[in-house]
Amino acid sequence: MHIALICTDKPGSLQLRLDTRPAHLEHMKRYEEAGKVAAGGPLLGTDGKPNGSLIVLDVADIAEAQAIAAADPYAKAGLFANVEFRQWNWLINPPAAARS
């Protein structure tokens, strides 16, 4: 099951994001290597600076996605104003493994 994890940063938190980024990337790399991260990257504001995250997880259920998100250093640092979990159907240009 693909879950889109859509996170919005708290206003004025760019420095917190930058400071926490190495730990966040290390965290996500473990899940990427385990085949749990299908895609991901920062959302950008009109100024071109990151102000959120979009990560597509390939997990058994939403509970697994919530556990991965809760353990993320960004979440632990209090970076996000909002976190949304949405089941997602990868319809256009999926990798071969995601085609059904």
Backbone hydrogen bonds, N-H to C=O, Kabsch-Sander energy under -0.5 kcal/mol:
donor,donor_aa,acceptor,acceptor_aa,energy
2,H,88,W,-0.5
3,I,57,L,-2.4
4,A,86,R,-3.7
5,L,3,I,-0.6
5,L,55,I,-3.5
6,I,4,A,-0.7
6,I,84,E,-2.7
7,C,5,L,-0.6
7,C,53,S,-2.9
8,T,82,N,-2.7
9,D,51,N,-2.4
10,K,79,L,-2.8
13,S,10,K,-1.2
17,R,13,S,-2.2
18,L,14,L,-2.7
19,D,15,Q,-2.7
20,T,16,L,-1.9
21,R,17,R,-1.4
24,H,20,T,-2.2
25,L,21,R,-2.9
26,E,22,P,-2.0
27,H,23,A,-2.3
28,M,24,H,-2.7
29,K,25,L,-2.2
30,R,26,E,-1.4
31,Y,27,H,-1.1
32,E,28,M,-2.5
33,E,29,K,-2.8
34,A,30,R,-1.0
35,G,32,E,-1.8
36,K,31,Y,-3.0
37,V,31,Y,-0.7
38,A,36,K,-0.6
38,A,56,V,-2.9
39,A,56,V,-1.3
41,G,54,L,-1.8
43,L,52,G,-2.0
45,G,49,K,-2.8
48,G,45,G,-2.2
51,N,43,L,-2.7
52,G,43,L,-0.8
53,S,7,C,-2.0
54,L,41,G,-2.6
55,I,5,L,-2.2
56,V,39,A,-3.0
57,L,3,I,-3.0
57,L,55,I,-0.7
58,D,36,K,-2.8
59,V,1,M,-2.4
59,V,57,L,-0.7
65,A,61,D,-1.5
66,Q,62,I,-2.8
67,A,63,A,-2.0
68,I,64,E,-2.2
69,A,65,A,-2.4
70,A,66,Q,-2.5
71,A,67,A,-1.5
72,D,69,A,-1.0
76,K,72,D,-2.4
77,A,73,P,-1.9
78,G,75,A,-1.3
79,L,74,Y,-2.2
81,A,8,T,-3.1
82,N,8,T,-1.5
84,E,6,I,-2.6
86,R,4,A,-2.2
88,W,2,H,-2.9
90,W,88,W,-0.7
91,L,89,N,-1.5
93,N,91,L,-0.6
98,A,95,P,-1.8
99,R,95,P,-0.8
99,R,96,A,-0.9
